[in-house]
Amino acid sequence: MKIIAIIVGISNYQHTSFEPLPGAEADAHRFHAALISWGIPQEWTYLIVDEQATKAQLIKTFYDCRFQFDEEAKLVFYFAGYGVR
């Protein structure tokens, strides 16, 4: 089974009303590393963090990975950008 993963980690939000969440980006990196260690090829994973995590980049990433899907492929979407400080 093919697993395509899009992993997003946002520690620093553009809007100033949201305080930084330093663990979110680290969580995304750890989850990305875990997927690779579990045997998912790195070219099937997409890591988007902080300033890269824009609406345009997310749309582009979904568009860019579409060619990797076949009838048996599964999508894992992981978002780390939660919490309260």
MMTF fields as JSON, N, C-alpha, C and O atoms, coordinates in Angstrom:
{
  "mmtfVersion": "1.0.0",
  "mmtfProducer": "UNKNOWN",
  "numBonds": 339,
  "numAtoms": 340,
  "numGroups": 85,
  "numChains": 1,
  "numModels": 1,
  "chainsPerModel": [1],
  "groupsPerChain": [85],
  "chainIdList": ["A"],
  "bondAtomList": [4, 2, 8, 6, 12, 10, 16, 14, 20, 18, 24, 22, 28, 26, 32, 30, 36, 34, 40, 38, 44, 42, 48, 46, 52, 50, 56, 54, 60, 58, 64, 62, 68, 66, 72, 70, 76, 74, 80, 78, 84, 82, 88, 86, 92, 90, 96, 94, 100, 98, 104, 102, 108, 106, 112, 110, 116, 114, 120, 118, 124, 122, 128, 126, 132, 130, 136, 134, 140, 138, 144, 142, 148, 146, 152, 150, 156, 154, 160, 158, 164, 162, 168, 166, 172, 170, 176, 174, 180, 178, 184, 182, 188, 186, 192, 190, 196, 194, 200, 198, 204, 202, 208, 206, 212, 210, 216, 214, 220, 218, 224, 222, 228, 226, 232, 230, 236, 234, 240, 238, 244, 242, 248, 246, 252, 250, 256, 254, 260, 258, 264, 262, 268, 266, 272, 270, 276, 274, 280, 278, 284, 282, 288, 286, 292, 290, 296, 294, 300, 298, 304, 302, 308, 306, 312, 310, 316, 314, 320, 318, 324, 322, 328, 326, 332, 330, 336, 334],
  "bondOrderList": [1, 1, 1, 1, 1, 1, 1, 1, 1, 1, 1, 1, 1, 1, 1, 1, 1, 1, 1, 1, 1, 1, 1, 1, 1, 1, 1, 1, 1, 1, 1, 1, 1, 1, 1, 1, 1, 1, 1, 1, 1, 1, 1, 1, 1, 1, 1, 1, 1, 1, 1, 1, 1, 1, 1, 1, 1, 1, 1, 1, 1, 1, 1, 1, 1, 1, 1, 1, 1, 1, 1, 1, 1, 1, 1, 1, 1, 1, 1, 1, 1, 1, 1, 1],
  "groupList": [{"groupName": "MET", "atomNameList": ["N", "CA", "C", "O"], "elementList": ["N", "C", "C", "O"], "formalChargeList": [0, 0, 0, 0], "bondAtomList": [1, 0, 2, 1, 3, 2], "bondOrderList": [1, 1, 2], "singleLetterCode": "M", "chemCompType": "L-PEPTIDE LINKING"}, {"groupName": "LYS", "atomNameList": ["N", "CA", "C", "O"], "elementList": ["N", "C", "C", "O"], "formalChargeList": [0, 0, 0, 0], "bondAtomList": [1, 0, 2, 1, 3, 2], "bondOrderList": [1, 1, 2], "singleLetterCode": "K", "chemCompType": "L-PEPTIDE LINKING"}, {"groupName": "ILE", "atomNameList": ["N", "CA", "C", "O"], "elementList": ["N", "C", "C", "O"], "formalChargeList": [0, 0, 0, 0], "bondAtomList": [1, 0, 2, 1, 3, 2], "bondOrderList": [1, 1, 2], "singleLetterCode": "I", "chemCompType": "L-PEPTIDE LINKING"}, {"groupName": "ALA", "atomNameList": ["N", "CA", "C", "O"], "elementList": ["N", "C", "C", "O"], "formalChargeList": [0, 0, 0, 0], "bondAtomList": [1, 0, 2, 1, 3, 2], "bondOrderList": [1, 1, 2], "singleLetterCode": "A", "chemCompType": "L-PEPTIDE LINKING"}, {"groupName": "VAL", "atomNameList": ["N", "CA", "C", "O"], "elementList": ["N", "C", "C", "O"], "formalChargeList": [0, 0, 0, 0], "bondAtomList": [1, 0, 2, 1, 3, 2], "bondOrderList": [1, 1, 2], "singleLetterCode": "V", "chemCompType": "L-PEPTIDE LINKING"}, {"groupName": "GLY", "atomNameList": ["N", "CA", "C", "O"], "elementList": ["N", "C", "C", "O"], "formalChargeList": [0, 0, 0, 0], "bondAtomList": [1, 0, 2, 1, 3, 2], "bondOrderList": [1, 1, 2], "singleLetterCode": "G", "chemCompType": "PEPTIDE LINKING"}, {"groupName": "SER", "atomNameList": ["N", "CA", "C", "O"], "elementList": ["N", "C", "C", "O"], "formalChargeList": [0, 0, 0, 0], "bondAtomList": [1, 0, 2, 1, 3, 2], "bondOrderList": [1, 1, 2], "singleLetterCode": "S", "chemCompType": "L-PEPTIDE LINKING"}, {"groupName": "ASN", "atomNameList": ["N", "CA", "C", "O"], "elementList": ["N", "C", "C", "O"], "formalChargeList": [0, 0, 0, 0], "bondAtomList": [1, 0, 2, 1, 3, 2], "bondOrderList": [1, 1, 2], "singleLetterCode": "N", "chemCompType": "L-PEPTIDE LINKING"}, {"groupName": "TYR", "atomNameList": ["N", "CA", "C", "O"], "elementList": ["N", "C", "C", "O"], "formalChargeList": [0, 0, 0, 0], "bondAtomList": [1, 0, 2, 1, 3, 2], "bondOrderList": [1, 1, 2], "singleLetterCode": "Y", "chemCompType": "L-PEPTIDE LINKING"}, {"groupName": "GLN", "atomNameList": ["N", "CA", "C", "O"], "elementList": ["N", "C", "C", "O"], "formalChargeList": [0, 0, 0, 0], "bondAtomList": [1, 0, 2, 1, 3, 2], "bondOrderList": [1, 1, 2], "singleLetterCode": "Q", "chemCompType": "L-PEPTIDE LINKING"}, {"groupName": "HIS", "atomNameList": ["N", "CA", "C", "O"], "elementList": ["N", "C", "C", "O"], "formalChargeList": [0, 0, 0, 0], "bondAtomList": [1, 0, 2, 1, 3, 2], "bondOrderList": [1, 1, 2], "singleLetterCode": "H", "chemCompType": "L-PEPTIDE LINKING"}, {"groupName": "THR", "atomNameList": ["N", "CA", "C", "O"], "elementList": ["N", "C", "C", "O"], "formalChargeList": [0, 0, 0, 0], "bondAtomList": [1, 0, 2, 1, 3, 2], "bondOrderList": [1, 1, 2], "singleLetterCode": "T", "chemCompType": "L-PEPTIDE LINKING"}, {"groupName": "PHE", "atomNameList": ["N", "CA", "C", "O"], "elementList": ["N", "C", "C", "O"], "formalChargeList": [0, 0, 0, 0], "bondAtomList": [1, 0, 2, 1, 3, 2], "bondOrderList": [1, 1, 2], "singleLetterCode": "F", "chemCompType": "L-PEPTIDE LINKING"}, {"groupName": "GLU", "atomNameList": ["N", "CA", "C", "O"], "elementList": ["N", "C", "C", "O"], "formalChargeList": [0, 0, 0, 0], "bondAtomList": [1, 0, 2, 1, 3, 2], "bondOrderList": [1, 1, 2], "singleLetterCode": "E", "chemCompType": "L-PEPTIDE LINKING"}, {"groupName": "PRO", "atomNameList": ["N", "CA", "C", "O"], "elementList": ["N", "C", "C", "O"], "formalChargeList": [0, 0, 0, 0], "bondAtomList": [1, 0, 2, 1, 3, 2], "bondOrderList": [1, 1, 2], "singleLetterCode": "P", "chemCompType": "L-PEPTIDE LINKING"}, {"groupName": "LEU", "atomNameList": ["N", "CA", "C", "O"], "elementList": ["N", "C", "C", "O"], "formalChargeList": [0, 0, 0, 0], "bondAtomList": [1, 0, 2, 1, 3, 2], "bondOrderList": [1, 1, 2], "singleLetterCode": "L", "chemCompType": "L-PEPTIDE LINKING"}, {"groupName": "ASP", "atomNameList": ["N", "CA", "C", "O"], "elementList": ["N", "C", "C", "O"], "formalChargeList": [0, 0, 0, 0], "bondAtomList": [1, 0, 2, 1, 3, 2], "bondOrderList": [1, 1, 2], "singleLetterCode": "D", "chemCompType": "L-PEPTIDE LINKING"}, {"groupName": "ARG", "atomNameList": ["N", "CA", "C", "O"], "elementList": ["N", "C", "C", "O"], "formalChargeList": [0, 0, 0, 0], "bondAtomList": [1, 0, 2, 1, 3, 2], "bondOrderList": [1, 1, 2], "singleLetterCode": "R", "chemCompType": "L-PEPTIDE LINKING"}, {"groupName": "TRP", "atomNameList": ["N", "CA", "C", "O"], "elementList": ["N", "C", "C", "O"], "formalChargeList": [0, 0, 0, 0], "bondAtomList": [1, 0, 2, 1, 3, 2], "bondOrderList": [1, 1, 2], "singleLetterCode": "W", "chemCompType": "L-PEPTIDE LINKING"}, {"groupName": "CYS", "atomNameList": ["N", "CA", "C", "O"], "elementList": ["N", "C", "C", "O"], "formalChargeList": [0, 0, 0, 0], "bondAtomList": [1, 0, 2, 1, 3, 2], "bondOrderList": [1, 1, 2], "singleLetterCode": "C", "chemCompType": "L-PEPTIDE LINKING"}],
  "groupTypeList": [0, 1, 2, 2, 3, 2, 2, 4, 5, 2, 6, 7, 8, 9, 10, 11, 6, 12, 13, 14, 15, 14, 5, 3, 13, 3, 16, 3, 10, 17, 12, 10, 3, 3, 15, 2, 6, 18, 5, 2, 14, 9, 13, 18, 11, 8, 15, 2, 4, 16, 13, 9, 3, 11, 1, 3, 9, 15, 2, 1, 11, 12, 8, 16, 19, 17, 12, 9, 12, 16, 13, 13, 3, 1, 15, 4, 12, 8, 12, 3, 5, 8, 5, 4, 17],
  "groupIdList": [1, 2, 3, 4, 5, 6, 7, 8, 9, 10, 11, 12, 13, 14, 15, 16, 17, 18, 19, 20, 21, 22, 23, 24, 25, 26, 27, 28, 29, 30, 31, 32, 33, 34, 35, 36, 37, 38, 39, 40, 41, 42, 43, 44, 45, 46, 47, 48, 49, 50, 51, 52, 53, 54, 55, 56, 57, 58, 59, 60, 61, 62, 63, 64, 65, 66, 67, 68, 69, 70, 71, 72, 73, 74, 75, 76, 77, 78, 79, 80, 81, 82, 83, 84, 85],
  "secStructList": [7, 7, 3, 3, 3, 3, 3, 3, 3, 7, 1, 1, 7, 1, 1, 6, 6, 1, 7, 7, 7, 2, 2, 2, 2, 2, 2, 2, 2, 2, 2, 2, 2, 2, 2, 2, 2, 6, 6, 7, 7, 4, 4, 4, 3, 3, 3, 3, 3, 4, 4, 4, 7, 7, 2, 2, 2, 2, 2, 2, 2, 2, 2, 2, 2, 4, 4, 4, 7, 7, 6, 6, 7, 3, 3, 3, 3, 3, 3, 3, 7, 7, 7, 7, 7],
  "xCoordList": [0.843, 0.0, 0.894, 1.858, 0.565, 1.313, 0.659, -0.558, 1.481, 1.001, 1.684, 2.911, 0.878, 1.364, 1.056, -0.07, 2.039, 1.841, 2.141, 3.169, 1.217, 1.42, 1.428, 0.441, 2.554, 2.766, 2.974, 3.845, 2.161, 2.211, 2.491, 1.85, 3.444, 3.749, 3.911, 4.793, 3.062, 3.118, 3.348, 2.479, 4.529, 4.858, 4.676, 4.348, 4.888, 4.805, 3.77, 3.952, 2.689, 1.607, 1.843, 2.444, 1.364, 1.517, 0.708, 1.144, -0.463, -1.317, -0.773, -0.51, -0.611, 0.03, -0.823, -0.313, -2.097, -2.918, -2.647, -3.081, -1.931, -1.565, -0.124, 0.8, 0.051, 1.406, 2.111, 1.452, 3.431, 4.18, 3.935, 3.763, 3.926, 3.786, 5.019, 4.98, 6.105, 7.388, 7.382, 8.217, 6.48, 6.47, 5.844, 6.072, 5.058, 4.327, 5.262, 5.112, 6.205, 7.146, 7.971, 8.208, 8.407, 9.18, 8.345, 8.868, 7.05, 6.167, 6.091, 6.143, 5.968, 5.884, 7.166, 7.113, 8.305, 9.584, 9.705, 10.172, 9.283, 9.352, 8.435, 8.818, 7.216, 6.281, 6.818, 6.712, 7.385, 7.996, 9.1, 9.143, 9.988, 11.081, 10.544, 11.085, 9.483, 8.897, 8.34, 8.565, 7.624, 7.078, 8.184, 8.049, 9.272, 10.392, 11.01, 11.352, 11.155, 11.731, 10.814, 11.282, 9.502, 8.547, 8.49, 7.719, 9.311, 9.403, 8.701, 8.679, 8.133, 7.509, 8.62, 9.367, 8.739, 9.805, 9.697, 8.6, 10.822, 10.836, 10.165, 9.556, 10.272, 9.654, 8.121, 7.457, 7.568, 6.115, 5.657, 4.477, 6.579, 6.232, 6.497, 7.457, 5.646, 5.758, 5.68, 4.661, 6.753, 6.831, 6.748, 7.55, 5.774, 5.567, 5.531, 4.674, 6.456, 6.511, 6.55, 7.023, 6.031, 6.021, 5.724, 4.633, 6.669, 6.4, 5.982, 5.283, 6.405, 6.035, 4.561, 3.975, 3.975, 2.623, 1.561, 0.797, 1.535, 0.525, -0.565, -0.383, -1.686, -2.774, -2.285, -2.575, -1.546, -1.044, -0.117, -0.188, 0.746, 1.673, 0.935, 1.288, -0.081, -0.858, -1.561, -1.555, -2.162, -2.829, -1.813, -2.08, -0.657, 0.403, 0.861, 1.082, 1.005, 1.455, 0.441, 0.821, -0.846, -1.866, -1.816, -1.954, -1.622, -1.53, -0.292, -0.372, 0.853, 2.11, 2.112, 2.763, 1.407, 1.456, 0.404, 0.411, -0.474, -1.578, -1.103, -1.765, 0.031, 0.517, 0.961, 1.094, 1.192, 1.657, 0.516, 0.751, -0.71, -1.85, -2.244, -2.237, -2.586, -3.207, -4.408, -4.782, -5.01, -6.229, -6.029, -6.981, -4.81, -4.556, -3.885, -3.683, -3.543, -2.824, -3.725, -4.934, -3.095, -3.778, -3.096, -1.893, -3.871, -3.334, -3.342, -4.357, -2.196, -2.099, -1.88, -0.923, -2.765, -2.609, -2.428, -3.314, -1.279, -0.944, -0.737, 0.066, -1.465, -1.341, -0.981, -1.7, 0.159, 0.581, 0.609, 1.439, -0.277, -0.364, -1.463, -2.333, -1.411, -2.471, -1.922, -0.723, -2.777, -2.321, -2.636, -3.165, -2.299, -2.546, -1.311, -0.705, -0.934, 0.189, -0.234, 0.566],
  "yCoordList": [-1.175, 0.0, 1.246, 1.332, 2.179, 3.43, 4.463, 4.647, 5.127, 6.183, 7.485, 7.588, 8.473, 9.816, 10.669, 10.654, 11.407, 12.185, 13.665, 14.034, 14.486, 15.934, 16.327, 16.142, 16.87, 17.195, 18.698, 19.272, 19.326, 20.776, 21.076, 20.516, 21.958, 22.38, 23.886, 24.448, 24.533, 25.992, 26.388, 26.225, 26.907, 27.412, 28.916, 29.45, 29.592, 31.06, 31.494, 31.313, 32.064, 32.515, 33.96, 34.747, 34.297, 35.652, 36.652, 37.782, 36.234, 37.143, 37.285, 36.29, 38.502, 38.76, 38.369, 38.324, 38.088, 37.689, 36.25, 35.838, 35.481, 34.117, 34.09, 34.472, 33.637, 33.53, 32.319, 31.359, 32.352, 31.215, 29.921, 29.933, 28.83, 27.491, 26.686, 25.945, 26.823, 26.253, 24.747, 24.241, 24.031, 22.584, 22.107, 20.967, 22.952, 22.499, 22.134, 21.073, 22.993, 22.685, 21.449, 20.599, 21.345, 20.178, 18.9, 17.867, 18.956, 17.798, 17.363, 16.171, 18.333, 18.01, 17.337, 16.359, 17.85, 17.238, 15.82, 14.918, 15.621, 14.28, 13.296, 12.154, 13.747, 12.867, 12.525, 11.38, 13.497, 13.274, 12.222, 11.282, 12.385, 11.428, 10.034, 9.026, 9.986, 8.696, 7.978, 6.779, 8.686, 8.059, 7.445, 6.33, 8.185, 7.683, 6.464, 5.491, 6.51, 5.361, 4.14, 3.011, 4.355, 3.251, 2.707, 1.791, 3.274, 2.727, 3.507, 3.062, 4.643, 5.454, 6.24, 6.96, 6.114, 6.82, 8.338, 8.895, 8.986, 10.429, 11.176, 12.223, 10.652, 11.341, 11.26, 11.918, 10.463, 10.396, 11.249, 11.241, 11.981, 12.84, 14.298, 14.621, 15.156, 16.591, 17.301, 17.231, 17.976, 18.675, 20.175, 20.726, 20.824, 22.259, 22.885, 22.541, 23.796, 24.393, 25.919, 26.521, 26.506, 27.946, 28.79, 28.686, 29.622, 30.58, 29.899, 30.497, 28.655, 27.906, 27.486, 27.21, 27.439, 26.898, 27.946, 28.372, 28.341, 29.28, 28.512, 27.352, 29.164, 28.542, 28.157, 27.064, 29.06, 28.782, 27.57, 26.75, 27.449, 26.312, 25.01, 23.979, 25.036, 23.822, 23.358, 22.168, 24.292, 23.937, 23.375, 22.375, 24.014, 23.545, 22.141, 21.304, 21.876, 20.561, 19.484, 18.419, 19.747, 18.778, 18.56, 17.432, 19.62, 19.529, 18.726, 17.872, 19.007, 18.343, 16.846, 16.078, 16.424, 15.005, 14.159, 12.937, 14.748, 14.004, 12.885, 11.852, 13.08, 12.057, 10.786, 9.744, 10.848, 9.675, 8.753, 7.621, 9.228, 8.426, 7.402, 7.658, 6.242, 5.216, 4.71, 5.32, 3.616, 3.129, 2.687, 2.681, 2.319, 1.809, 2.818, 2.524, 3.973, 4.959, 5.547, 5.705, 5.857, 6.493, 7.826, 7.975, 8.788, 10.098, 10.255, 10.02, 10.656, 11.036, 12.543, 13.044, 13.256, 14.698, 14.967, 14.675, 15.523, 15.78, 17.278, 17.889, 17.861, 19.292, 19.482, 19.037, 20.158, 20.513, 22.038, 22.682, 22.592, 24.037, 24.337, 25.174, 23.66, 23.655, 24.088, 24.324, 24.186, 24.436, 25.837, 26.675, 26.053, 27.327, 27.709, 26.873, 28.989, 29.488, 30.717, 31.305],
  "zCoordList": [0.0, 0.0, 0.0, 0.76, -0.841, -0.933, -0.01, -0.028, 0.791, 1.683, 1.295, 1.313, 0.946, 0.642, 1.869, 2.365, 2.359, 3.588, 3.356, 2.788, 3.811, 3.846, 5.313, 6.026, 5.754, 7.159, 7.276, 6.621, 8.119, 8.291, 9.758, 10.648, 10.003, 11.367, 11.42, 10.771, 12.19, 12.283, 13.736, 14.592, 13.985, 15.322, 15.408, 16.467, 14.298, 14.279, 13.257, 12.053, 13.748, 12.883, 12.448, 13.178, 11.255, 10.75, 11.566, 11.787, 12.007, 12.77, 14.187, 14.861, 14.626, 15.918, 17.122, 18.241, 16.921, 18.064, 18.501, 19.577, 17.671, 18.023, 18.518, 17.8, 19.746, 20.286, 19.679, 19.28, 19.605, 19.039, 19.821, 21.04, 19.098, 19.665, 19.263, 18.281, 20.008, 19.571, 19.345, 18.595, 19.96, 19.785, 18.491, 18.084, 17.83, 16.647, 15.49, 14.884, 15.189, 14.105, 14.453, 13.594, 15.7, 16.136, 16.004, 15.586, 16.356, 16.199, 14.738, 14.434, 13.841, 12.414, 11.935, 11.189, 12.354, 11.968, 12.523, 11.828, 13.778, 14.376, 13.652, 13.401, 13.317, 12.618, 11.229, 10.789, 10.545, 9.23, 9.332, 8.538, 10.309, 10.508, 10.854, 10.401, 11.654, 12.024, 10.798, 10.634, 9.942, 8.74, 7.888, 7.385, 7.736, 6.944, 7.617, 6.945, 8.948, 9.661, 9.599, 9.744, 9.383, 9.258, 7.832, 7.544, 6.935, 5.593, 4.5, 3.353, 4.815, 3.768, 3.072, 3.733, 1.764, 1.054, 1.218, 1.2, 1.375, 1.576, 0.428, 0.645, -0.78, -1.912, -1.896, -2.698, -0.994, -0.822, 0.353, 0.705, 0.959, 2.091, 1.743, 1.043, 2.233, 1.986, 3.34, 4.025, 3.714, 4.987, 4.718, 3.964, 5.34, 5.159, 6.559, 7.373, 6.832, 8.165, 8.097, 7.133, 9.162, 9.405, 8.168, 7.607, 7.731, 6.657, 5.36, 4.542, 5.168, 3.958, 3.989, 2.942, 5.155, 5.322, 4.997, 5.863, 3.753, 3.278, 2.547, 2.177, 2.345, 1.587, 0.188, -0.299, -0.447, -1.793, -1.808, -2.724, -0.814, -0.757, -0.498, -1.07, 0.353, 0.6, -0.673, -0.991, -1.396, -2.652, -3.644, -4.309, -3.742, -4.645, -4.262, -5.138, -2.976, -2.52, -2.885, -3.371, -2.657, -3.064, -4.579, -5.051, -5.323, -6.778, -7.2, -8.082, -6.563, -6.924, -6.617, -7.326, -5.588, -5.201, -5.919, -5.768, -6.673, -7.282, -8.211, -8.323, -8.873, -9.813, -9.103, -9.744, -7.794, -7.044, -6.641, -6.218, -6.767, -6.33, -7.377, -8.581, -6.867, -7.684, -6.887, -5.885, -7.314, -6.675, -5.233, -4.453, -4.867, -3.52, -2.595, -1.417, -3.087, -2.273, -1.187, -1.36, -0.083, 1.047, 1.326, 1.112, 1.804, 2.159, 3.669, 4.325, 4.215, 5.616, 5.627, 5.036, 6.298, 6.45, 7.938, 8.741, 8.299, 9.695, 9.867, 9.161, 10.807, 11.076, 12.538, 13.433, 12.771, 14.125, 14.195, 13.552, 14.956, 15.092, 16.079, 15.836, 17.169, 18.139, 19.489, 19.637, 20.435, 21.808, 22.29, 21.56, 23.524, 24.179, 24.96, 25.63, 24.873, 25.656, 26.394, 27.122]
}
